[in-house]
Amino acid sequence: MELQDNQYYIQGIPIKEIIDTYQTPVYVYDTEIIKRQIDRLKAAFHVPELGIHFACKALNNINILKLIHQWGVGLDAVSVQEIWTGLKAGFKPEEIIYTPNCVAPDEVEMAIELGVQINIDHIETLEFIGHNYPNVKIGIRINPHVMAGGHEKISVGHIDSKFGISIYQMPLVLRLVETLKLKVNGLHIHTGSDILDAGVFNLASEIMYDTAKKFKDLEFIDFGSGIKVPYKPDDVRTDVEELGEVLSKSFNNFCKEYGKKLKLYFEPGKYLVSECGYFFVKTNVIKQTPSTVFAGVDSGLNHLIRPMFYDSYHHILNVSNPTGKPRVYNIVGYICETDTFASDRVVSEIHPGDILCFKNAGAYCFTMSSNYNSRFRPSEVMIHEGKHYLIRQRETMEDLLKNQVEVI
Ligand SMILES: *Cc1c(COP(=O)(O)O)cnc(C)c1O
């Protein structure tokens, strides 16, 4: 989003035109940014075959998925519904990786029937596949117990995490592979989101290589994701170029030692789409109390729950008054529940009716939205090649009631 002559623009389109066309609340995605991030990630790695799979739980609009597919990226799915969505968007089964957690065997069976690559993180499920689908190739998700991630709820590699098969249970896994003749074609780790330090990846990758030596028929190693993007102006971010440099080197060395050119996989969600998204809301009220000035907007935790769920920071701009006097606000929603987007936040002076913009609204924002307080979920707009498109309608009363069964 660029500021020019006191107006914000995305790909040359004034934000005012977007708001006049679609009203608020509205999610807007700039596809140029997604393309930039894909290109940057691809350029950072120097390995024989890099496979990027987009974690679609971050953003699941089918138009975005189609573009990401066109740009040579596969799909990372965590549910059979995400696989179905991916297939509908045009991904081939072999371009989809399914990495579920705590799902029932019948869902794993569905994924097998659909022909996607499966990563298993549960010993009984390995046994189930060995007994029922002996010829299906599977990946194994390992928990290396490396602490990482920006917040407890998004750090999934620690010792008491429910994700992955513990590195300490590898002897048992290897026995199963032997006795059931499991066809393990890949290893997977995902240590958490928002990993700052390239060193964490290195530690995890060393554990990975050590483990990989014990499997004879690998085709890929999947490093999951956790690449951190900037949220504040001048925020720290994972240095993807440095990560690519270091990881490519160690990976190529490992391949030599292993005697085979393996594929290196990544499954970024946030890295590809966080920065492409902007969430626009309208200020309903300015409410002054003895201690605080609240700006109450036409949205809440029903549309953007990340600040309340894991204290995430979203930069907020007043697009109606970009160069106004900076003042301090608590920016809150209209939900009857405490839903504070930001406390003591400096924003240029806000008046009722002003349009505010939340940045980094591409990942885990719309996909986590709900109907709490019987509010409609917002619309989604895509800006692509200089034009804007409505890609999801705002909900209506019909949507809210459609699954209710009236029996009285
Ligand atoms: C959520 C998830 C990702 C994506 O994580 P980001 O931090 O958004 O990049 C990748 N792989 C798996 C298995 C996930 O569950």
The ligand as an ORCA input file, in Angstrom:
! r2SCAN-3c Opt
* xyz 0 1
  C       0.364    -24.168      9.895
  C       1.336    -25.043      9.227
  C       2.292    -24.508      8.353
  C       2.434    -23.032      8.060
  O       3.004    -22.287      9.091
  P       3.326    -20.725      8.878
  O       3.895    -20.277     10.152
  O       2.070    -20.029      8.514
  O       4.294    -20.616      7.754
  C       3.111    -25.409      7.705
  N       3.031    -26.736      7.920
  C       2.120    -27.282      8.759
  C       2.068    -28.751      8.937
  C       1.257    -26.458      9.445
  O       0.367    -27.000     10.296
*
